[in-house]
Amino acid sequence: MVLAVLAGLLLTIFPVVGVTNLLMVAFGLRFKVNIPIMIVVSYIAAPLQFLAMMPFIHLGERIVGVKHTLLTVDAIKAAFQDSFFQAIRDLGLEVVCGVSGWMLIAIPIIAFLLFTLKSKR
């Protein structure tokens, strides 16, 4: 149960809106973790996803070596008015940066949890 709660929290803060439940189901099936508990934790902790998104993007920018471009609503609107496809590319880069930052933090934590909590069973 502890693994389900902690994995649910880590997967909840994944910086792409709308895919956390799919990640939880895949993780739960792969590692035989209680999926309903992870999803309940996810719904309770959902605001954390939005709070953690910008720090993950900034961390990912350092990893990837780029400067942020579209981090405000006005910048996104202006980018879409200038060039739709360039705006999509820029937003895609922001997603890559966010996921990179999340992976740098979450994967070692999840690996540690799996190693320590699964070995006690």
C-alpha positions as CSV (number, residue, x, y, z in Angstrom):
1,M,0.0,0.0,0.0
2,V,2.9,2.4,0.8
3,L,4.3,1.8,-2.7
4,A,0.9,2.5,-4.3
5,V,0.6,5.8,-2.4
6,L,4.2,6.9,-3.2
7,A,4.1,5.8,-6.8
8,G,0.7,7.5,-7.2
9,L,2.2,10.8,-5.9
10,L,5.2,10.6,-8.2
11,L,3.2,9.7,-11.2
12,T,0.6,12.4,-10.4
13,I,3.2,15.1,-10.8
14,F,4.1,14.0,-14.3
15,P,4.2,17.3,-16.2
16,V,1.9,16.3,-19.1
17,V,-1.8,16.8,-18.3
18,G,-4.1,13.9,-19.0
19,V,-1.7,11.0,-19.1
20,T,-1.2,10.3,-15.4
21,N,-4.0,7.7,-15.1
22,L,-2.5,5.8,-18.1
23,L,0.9,5.8,-16.5
24,M,-0.6,4.6,-13.2
25,V,-2.4,1.7,-14.9
26,A,0.7,0.7,-16.8
27,F,2.8,1.0,-13.6
28,G,0.3,-0.9,-11.5
29,L,-0.1,-3.8,-14.0
30,R,3.7,-4.1,-14.5
31,F,4.7,-4.0,-10.9
32,K,1.5,-5.4,-9.3
33,V,0.7,-2.3,-7.4
34,N,-2.8,-1.4,-6.2
35,I,-4.2,0.8,-9.1
36,P,-7.3,2.1,-7.3
37,I,-5.2,3.5,-4.4
38,M,-2.8,5.2,-6.9
39,I,-5.7,6.8,-8.7
40,V,-7.4,8.0,-5.5
41,V,-4.0,9.5,-4.4
42,S,-3.8,11.1,-7.8
43,Y,-7.2,12.8,-7.6
44,I,-6.3,14.1,-4.1
45,A,-2.9,15.4,-5.1
46,A,-3.9,16.7,-8.6
47,P,-3.0,20.3,-7.8
48,L,0.6,19.2,-7.2
49,Q,0.9,18.5,-10.9
50,F,0.3,22.1,-11.8
51,L,2.6,23.3,-9.0
52,A,5.4,21.1,-10.1
53,M,5.1,21.6,-13.8
54,M,7.2,24.8,-14.1
55,P,10.1,23.6,-11.9
56,F,10.3,20.4,-14.0
57,I,10.3,22.5,-17.2
58,H,13.1,24.7,-15.9
59,L,15.1,21.7,-14.8
60,G,14.6,20.1,-18.2
61,E,15.7,23.2,-19.9
62,R,19.0,22.9,-18.1
63,I,19.3,19.2,-19.1
64,V,18.4,19.8,-22.7
65,G,20.3,23.1,-22.9
66,V,17.6,25.4,-24.2
67,K,16.0,28.6,-23.0
68,H,12.3,28.6,-22.3
69,T,10.0,30.2,-24.9
70,L,6.3,29.8,-24.2
71,L,5.7,30.0,-20.5
72,T,2.9,32.5,-20.3
73,V,-0.5,32.6,-21.9
74,D,0.3,35.8,-23.8
75,A,3.5,34.2,-25.2
76,I,1.5,31.2,-26.4
77,K,-1.2,33.3,-28.0
78,A,1.4,35.5,-29.8
79,A,3.3,32.4,-31.0
80,F,0.1,30.9,-32.4
81,Q,-0.7,34.2,-34.2
82,D,2.8,34.3,-35.7
83,S,3.1,30.7,-36.8
84,F,0.9,27.7,-35.8
85,F,3.5,25.1,-36.6
86,Q,6.4,26.9,-34.9
87,A,4.2,27.3,-31.8
88,I,3.4,23.6,-31.8
89,R,7.2,22.8,-32.1
90,D,7.9,25.2,-29.2
91,L,5.3,23.8,-27.0
92,G,6.5,20.3,-27.8
93,L,10.0,21.4,-26.7
94,E,8.5,22.6,-23.4
95,V,6.9,19.2,-22.9
96,V,10.2,17.4,-23.6
97,C,11.9,19.7,-21.1
98,G,9.2,19.0,-18.5
99,V,9.3,15.3,-18.9
100,S,13.1,15.3,-18.8
101,G,13.1,17.2,-15.5
102,W,10.5,14.8,-14.1
103,M,12.5,11.8,-15.2
104,L,15.6,13.1,-13.6
105,I,13.8,13.3,-10.2
106,A,11.2,10.5,-10.4
107,I,12.9,7.6,-11.9
108,P,15.6,7.2,-9.3
109,I,13.0,7.6,-6.6
110,I,10.7,5.0,-8.1
111,A,13.6,2.6,-8.6
112,F,14.6,3.0,-5.0
113,L,11.0,2.5,-3.8
114,L,10.6,-0.6,-5.9
115,F,13.9,-2.0,-4.7
116,T,13.3,-1.3,-1.0
117,L,9.6,-1.9,-0.7
118,K,9.3,-4.9,-3.0
119,S,12.2,-6.7,-1.3
120,K,10.3,-6.6,2.0
121,R,7.5,-8.7,0.7
